[in-house]
């Protein structure tokens, strides 16, 4: 997966990100599997928001399994 520097930071993020809206429709086990699949594909950028119902919680389960330090997170307050 190609990565690019994020703005003026030292973060290198994948050119394809993992969007948090669809994950709100799956159960915990599927959410964990999806985060793992994203990691396996080289995706390290996850975008979510509090307004995406339980998206943040489900992503959190995946991060506990696959390592928070492996991902760059973006979240919004709506």
FENURVEN-V113580 format. One record per residue. RES is the residue in one small letter. PSI is psi in whole degrees, -180 to 180 (999 if undefined). OMEGA is omega as a letter, one per 40 degrees, with the letter a starting at -180 (NA if undefined). NEAR is the number of other ideal C-beta (glycine too) atoms within 12 Angstrom. Layout:
res=RES psi=PSI omega=OMEGA near=NEAR
res=RES psi=PSI omega=OMEGA near=NEAR
//
This chain:
res=x psi=128 omega=i near=18
res=x psi=142 omega=i near=14
res=x psi=152 omega=i near=17
res=x psi=154 omega=i near=17
res=x psi=136 omega=a near=14
res=x psi=104 omega=i near=19
res=x psi=-129 omega=a near=11
res=x psi=15 omega=a near=6
res=x psi=177 omega=i near=12
res=x psi=14 omega=i near=9
res=x psi=130 omega=i near=17
res=x psi=115 omega=a near=18
res=x psi=150 omega=i near=27
res=x psi=146 omega=a near=26
res=x psi=-20 omega=i near=16
res=x psi=129 omega=i near=18
res=x psi=168 omega=i near=25
res=x psi=113 omega=a near=37
res=x psi=140 omega=a near=22
res=x psi=-12 omega=a near=36
res=x psi=-51 omega=a near=23
res=x psi=-29 omega=a near=19
res=x psi=-19 omega=a near=34
res=x psi=-11 omega=a near=24
res=x psi=4 omega=a near=15
res=x psi=167 omega=i near=24
res=x psi=175 omega=a near=15
res=x psi=-47 omega=a near=20
res=x psi=-40 omega=i near=14
res=x psi=-38 omega=i near=18
res=x psi=-45 omega=i near=33
res=x psi=-44 omega=i near=24
res=x psi=-41 omega=a near=20
res=x psi=-41 omega=i near=32
res=x psi=-41 omega=i near=36
res=x psi=-41 omega=i near=24
res=x psi=-39 omega=i near=18
res=x psi=-46 omega=i near=32
res=x psi=-46 omega=i near=26
res=x psi=-30 omega=i near=17
res=x psi=-4 omega=i near=18
res=x psi=7 omega=i near=20
res=x psi=127 omega=i near=28
res=x psi=5 omega=i near=33
res=x psi=121 omega=i near=31
res=x psi=128 omega=i near=36
res=x psi=128 omega=i near=28
res=x psi=-176 omega=i near=35
res=x psi=151 omega=i near=22
res=x psi=-32 omega=a near=16
res=x psi=-7 omega=i near=15
res=x psi=45 omega=a near=24
res=x psi=-114 omega=a near=19
res=x psi=15 omega=a near=22
res=x psi=-48 omega=a near=32
res=x psi=-42 omega=i near=28
res=x psi=-45 omega=a near=23
res=x psi=-41 omega=i near=32
res=x psi=-39 omega=i near=39
res=x psi=-39 omega=i near=24
res=x psi=-42 omega=i near=25
res=x psi=-38 omega=i near=36
res=x psi=-34 omega=i near=29
res=x psi=-36 omega=a near=19
res=x psi=-44 omega=a near=21
res=x psi=-4 omega=i near=26
res=x psi=114 omega=i near=13
res=x psi=-36 omega=a near=18
res=x psi=-10 omega=a near=11
res=x psi=-10 omega=a near=24
res=x psi=152 omega=i near=33
res=x psi=125 omega=a near=28
res=x psi=140 omega=i near=27
res=x psi=129 omega=i near=23
res=x psi=155 omega=a near=22
res=x psi=155 omega=i near=16
res=x psi=123 omega=a near=10
res=x psi=999 omega=NA near=13
//
